[in-house]
Amino acid sequence: MSDKPVFKFSNRVLAVPLYFVLSLWIIFWLEVKYGFNFNTFGIYPRTLSGLRGIVFSPFIHGDIKHLYHNSIPLFVLLFSLLYFYRPIAFKVFVYGALLAGLLTWIIARKSYHIGASGIIYLLFSFIFFSGIIRKNYRLVAVSLTIIFLYGSMVWYLLPVKESISWEGHLSGFLVGLVFAFLFRAHGPQKHQYDWEKDDYEPDAFDRHFDGSGNFIPGGEEQDVISKDD
């Protein structure tokens, strides 16, 4: 499969992460401007009313520091998802966010869980593991870049701070890992050279080399003689 039709920039690749992050800032501005408190729209585990947080919680942040720290990785990771995994990006983003929210609702401690960090861990996990699984050199490079930039996030999969929803982080991370396996056959794949294909017929030049790449003097003539026999 050729990478050319897959790795293609479009306005959507930039617009979607930009508008999504902008929407988070607009909602936070409205909350501060008019004195709203949207925290109760977050995920509250194992309650019926808490289910609405599966949809609303990524748009709610406790303070500007919380929002700022989520904005940059969210933009970078969502941009990477849309550019490198364009055919499956929206499935991973939408279904993954909903499943991560549901898992948080199931396993988390009794508290309101808010913020887009669950989605960040979802995208981080999916992009990293998907690149490794597919063995596409470009995607592996993206995976290594992601782990270089955001590798320290793995510490927050553990309950290191009471004020941090490590359950939401863990939920997003696990869903991203599962999706990397589920969607491994969709989207960009490892580049397959002509000689790796089952129906490949070697040409005159290739007949001078054996399966291990060793040169065989007169390989073409030997191949012709064996066929005549």
Secondary structure, DSSP 8 states (H G I E B T S, - for coil): --STTTS---HHHHHHHHHHHHHHHHHHHHHHHTT--GGGGSB-TTSTGGGGHHHHGGG--SSHHHHHHHHHHHHHHHHHHHHHSGGGHHIIIIIHHHHHHHHHHHHS-SS-B-SSHHHHHHHHHHHHHHHHHHT-HHHHHHHHHHHHHHGGGGGGGS---TTS-HHHHHHHHHHHHHHHHHTTTSS------GGGSTT----TTGGGB-TTS-B-TTHHHHHHHHHH-
